[in-house]
Amino acid sequence: MTGGPASEPWGAADAPAQADKRFAPATERNRDAIARVLADILPRQGRVLEIASGSGEHVVHFARLFPHLRWQPSDPEPAALRSIAAWVAESGVANIDGPLELDAARFGETDVGPVDAVLCINMVHISPWDATLGLLRGAGQLLPAGAPLYLYGPYFREGTQTAPSNLAFDQSLRARNPAWGIRWVHDVEAAARGEGLTLDNIVEMPANNLSLIFRRGPLPG
């Protein structure tokens, strides 16, 4: 198993408080569907880095389901980092390292240690395009050959009729921030290809979401 940066133990003065816990209602709805996809693509051992961990609910759930892996959550927001720490502390799960402060746009410039898979859920549409480019750049630099980058969320896809709910969601996102919005799969794929990542599979998910699975380097065969 590959190692990562050592996690600092929580002292009495800085122990995470339960009041710091955030709740993302979508997590309970999508976590098991995501886990079924992850079961087919995650390595048998190693370290999984989650980008934009948000509340921390996903990483705790996945760490319980995949105890053979070491999980590394991250997020750029201090409130999210506190929430992740609170969820991890409450869970008692031993295979999760302390959360890293990490901006996806600068992923490739940040020392996160070796990783064997990268996971990013519901970030691409609710962040500037630079965050996605940084995510792809970092994954292309850090992942070993054949290792997966997993993306989950709503995407527009050529040749597929877009659900009215996704069109409305895209409009609401852009009204909140013009730099946000649902991305086209072909745009993400093209940017990933430029970083040495190949789109391996697209899995349709509940509620008009997709799982995009990339691999570092060319696909075998």
C-alpha positions as CSV (number, residue, x, y, z in Angstrom):
1,M,0.0,0.0,0.0
2,T,1.3,3.4,-0.9
3,G,1.7,5.9,1.9
4,G,0.7,9.6,2.1
5,P,1.4,12.6,4.3
6,A,1.1,11.8,7.9
7,S,-2.1,12.9,9.6
8,E,-1.8,14.9,12.8
9,P,-3.8,13.6,15.8
10,W,-6.5,15.9,17.1
11,G,-5.6,17.5,20.5
12,A,-8.1,18.5,23.2
13,A,-8.0,22.1,22.1
14,D,-8.6,21.5,18.4
15,A,-10.8,18.4,18.4
16,P,-13.6,18.6,15.8
17,A,-16.9,19.6,17.3
18,Q,-20.2,17.9,16.3
19,A,-21.6,21.4,15.6
20,D,-19.2,21.6,12.7
21,K,-20.8,18.7,10.8
22,R,-22.5,19.6,7.6
23,F,-25.2,17.6,5.9
24,A,-25.6,17.2,2.2
25,P,-29.1,15.6,1.5
26,A,-28.0,14.3,-1.9
27,T,-25.3,12.1,-0.3
28,E,-27.7,9.5,1.1
29,R,-29.5,9.4,-2.3
30,N,-26.4,8.8,-4.4
31,R,-23.7,7.2,-2.2
32,D,-24.7,3.6,-2.7
33,A,-25.1,4.0,-6.5
34,I,-21.7,5.5,-6.6
35,A,-20.2,2.8,-4.4
36,R,-21.4,0.1,-6.9
37,V,-19.4,1.8,-9.6
38,L,-16.4,2.3,-7.4
39,A,-16.4,-1.4,-6.5
40,D,-15.6,-2.2,-10.1
41,I,-12.8,0.4,-10.6
42,L,-10.9,0.9,-7.4
43,P,-7.6,-0.8,-6.8
44,R,-7.3,-3.7,-4.4
45,Q,-5.0,-1.7,-2.2
46,G,-3.5,1.8,-2.1
47,R,-4.6,5.4,-1.4
48,V,-7.7,7.2,-2.7
49,L,-7.7,11.0,-2.9
50,E,-11.1,12.7,-2.8
51,I,-11.1,16.2,-4.3
52,A,-13.8,18.6,-3.0
53,S,-15.0,16.3,-0.2
54,G,-17.5,18.8,1.0
55,S,-19.3,17.7,4.1
56,G,-17.2,14.5,4.5
57,E,-20.2,12.2,4.4
58,H,-19.1,10.4,1.2
59,V,-15.6,9.6,2.3
60,V,-16.8,8.1,5.6
61,H,-19.3,5.9,3.8
62,F,-16.8,4.7,1.2
63,A,-14.0,4.1,3.8
64,R,-16.4,1.8,5.6
65,L,-17.3,-0.1,2.4
66,F,-13.7,-0.3,1.2
67,P,-11.6,-0.9,4.3
68,H,-8.6,-2.2,2.3
69,L,-8.0,1.3,0.9
70,R,-6.6,4.4,2.6
71,W,-8.8,7.4,2.1
72,Q,-7.6,11.0,1.8
73,P,-10.3,13.7,1.9
74,S,-9.6,17.3,0.8
75,D,-11.4,20.6,0.3
76,P,-10.4,24.3,0.0
77,E,-13.0,25.6,2.4
78,P,-12.2,25.8,6.2
79,A,-15.8,25.1,7.1
80,A,-15.8,22.0,4.9
81,L,-12.5,20.8,6.4
82,R,-14.0,21.1,9.9
83,S,-17.1,19.2,8.8
84,I,-15.0,16.4,7.3
85,A,-12.9,16.2,10.5
86,A,-16.1,16.0,12.6
87,W,-17.6,13.2,10.5
88,V,-14.4,11.2,10.5
89,A,-14.0,11.6,14.3
90,E,-17.6,10.5,14.9
91,S,-17.3,7.5,12.6
92,G,-14.2,6.0,14.3
93,V,-13.1,4.7,10.9
94,A,-9.4,4.1,11.0
95,N,-8.6,4.1,7.3
96,I,-9.2,7.9,6.7
97,D,-6.4,10.5,7.0
98,G,-7.0,14.0,8.2
99,P,-8.5,16.3,5.6
100,L,-6.1,18.3,3.4
101,E,-6.6,21.9,2.4
102,L,-6.6,21.6,-1.4
103,D,-7.9,23.8,-4.2
104,A,-8.7,21.7,-7.2
105,A,-7.4,24.4,-9.5
106,R,-3.9,24.0,-7.9
107,F,-4.1,20.2,-7.4
108,G,-1.0,19.6,-9.6
109,E,1.0,22.2,-7.6
110,T,0.2,20.7,-4.2
111,D,2.2,18.0,-2.5
112,V,-0.4,15.3,-1.7
113,G,1.8,12.3,-1.7
114,P,1.3,9.2,-3.9
115,V,-2.2,8.3,-4.9
116,D,-3.7,5.2,-6.6
117,A,-7.1,6.7,-7.5
118,V,-8.7,10.1,-7.5
119,L,-12.4,10.7,-6.8
120,C,-14.4,13.9,-7.3
121,I,-18.2,14.1,-6.7
122,N,-20.4,17.0,-7.7
123,M,-17.7,19.6,-8.2
124,V,-17.3,20.1,-11.9
125,H,-20.6,21.9,-12.4
126,I,-20.4,24.1,-9.3
127,S,-17.0,25.5,-9.8
128,P,-15.1,27.5,-12.4
129,W,-13.7,25.6,-15.4
130,D,-10.2,26.2,-14.0
131,A,-11.0,23.8,-11.1
132,T,-11.8,21.0,-13.6
133,L,-8.6,21.8,-15.6
134,G,-6.6,21.7,-12.4
135,L,-8.2,18.4,-11.3
136,L,-7.4,16.8,-14.6
137,R,-3.9,18.2,-14.6
138,G,-3.1,16.9,-11.2
139,A,-4.6,13.5,-11.9
140,G,-2.6,13.2,-15.0
141,Q,0.6,14.0,-13.1
142,L,0.0,11.9,-10.0
143,L,-1.9,8.8,-11.0
144,P,0.1,5.7,-12.0
145,A,-0.5,4.1,-15.4
146,G,-4.0,2.6,-15.6
147,A,-5.2,4.1,-12.4
148,P,-8.7,5.7,-12.3
149,L,-10.0,9.2,-12.0
150,Y,-13.7,9.0,-11.1
151,L,-16.1,12.0,-11.7
152,Y,-19.8,12.1,-10.8
153,G,-22.4,14.7,-11.5
154,P,-24.7,16.1,-14.1
155,Y,-23.3,16.5,-17.6
156,F,-24.6,17.3,-21.1
157,R,-23.9,14.6,-23.6
158,E,-24.0,14.8,-27.4
159,G,-26.6,12.5,-29.0
160,T,-28.6,12.2,-25.8
161,Q,-31.7,14.2,-25.0
162,T,-31.1,16.5,-22.0
163,A,-33.5,16.1,-19.1
164,P,-35.5,19.3,-18.5
165,S,-34.4,19.2,-14.9
166,N,-30.8,19.5,-15.9
167,L,-31.5,22.4,-18.2
168,A,-33.2,24.2,-15.4
169,F,-30.4,23.3,-13.0
170,D,-27.8,24.7,-15.5
171,Q,-29.7,28.0,-15.7
172,S,-29.9,28.3,-12.0
173,L,-26.2,27.6,-11.6
174,R,-25.2,30.2,-14.2
175,A,-27.5,32.7,-12.5
176,R,-25.7,32.2,-9.2
177,N,-22.3,32.4,-10.8
178,P,-21.6,32.8,-14.5
179,A,-18.4,30.6,-14.1
180,W,-20.5,27.6,-13.0
181,G,-22.7,25.4,-15.1
182,I,-23.2,21.8,-16.3
183,R,-20.3,20.8,-18.6
184,W,-20.3,18.8,-21.9
185,V,-18.8,15.4,-21.7
186,H,-16.8,16.0,-24.9
187,D,-15.2,19.1,-23.4
188,V,-14.1,17.3,-20.2
189,E,-12.9,14.4,-22.3
190,A,-10.8,16.7,-24.6
191,A,-9.2,18.4,-21.6
192,A,-8.5,15.1,-20.0
193,R,-6.9,13.7,-23.1
194,G,-4.5,16.7,-23.1
195,E,-3.4,15.6,-19.6
196,G,-2.8,11.9,-20.6
197,L,-6.1,10.6,-19.3
198,T,-8.4,8.4,-21.4
199,L,-12.2,8.1,-21.0
200,D,-12.7,4.5,-20.2
201,N,-16.5,4.3,-19.4
202,I,-19.6,6.4,-18.9
203,V,-22.2,5.0,-16.5
204,E,-25.7,6.4,-16.3
205,M,-26.7,7.1,-12.7
206,P,-30.0,8.0,-11.0
207,A,-31.4,11.5,-11.2
208,N,-29.9,12.2,-14.6
209,N,-26.3,12.1,-13.4
210,L,-23.3,10.3,-14.9
211,S,-20.2,8.6,-13.7
212,L,-17.2,9.4,-15.9
213,I,-14.3,7.0,-15.5
214,F,-10.9,8.0,-16.8
215,R,-7.7,6.0,-16.8
216,R,-4.1,7.3,-16.8
217,G,-2.6,6.6,-20.2
218,P,-3.9,4.6,-23.1
219,L,-6.5,1.8,-22.5
220,P,-5.2,-1.8,-22.9
221,G,-5.8,-3.6,-26.1
